[in-house]
């Protein structure tokens, strides 16, 4: 566990360890929950499909494309839940593959035409 005070900036880094230098890491989704085994019933979305949901979430520049850096303000799920667990989904893509998920950024939900 990592202990932080409320509203303190929490800095995170995800690193890809590979001999292939042409890979990049993209933070696709990060969800918080008071239950480490259930991220669906009660959760808080920080970033979903590359779209920032939390106003305190910030992505930082990294000199290496194999490292993703980001931060957000620490919070809690009311006073009865002493811990917050984080689950993130990362995507690994080829460097300069502009058709890959890593280069698409925020992908909103597709809306269906009302006529169909």
Beta strands, then each sheet from edge to edge (+ up, - down):
strand 1: 9-15
strand 2: 23-33
strand 3: 44-48
strand 4: 51-52
strand 5: 58-60
strand 6: 67-73
strand 7: 85-94
sheet 1: 1+ 6- 5+
sheet 2: 4+ 3- 2+ 7-
end
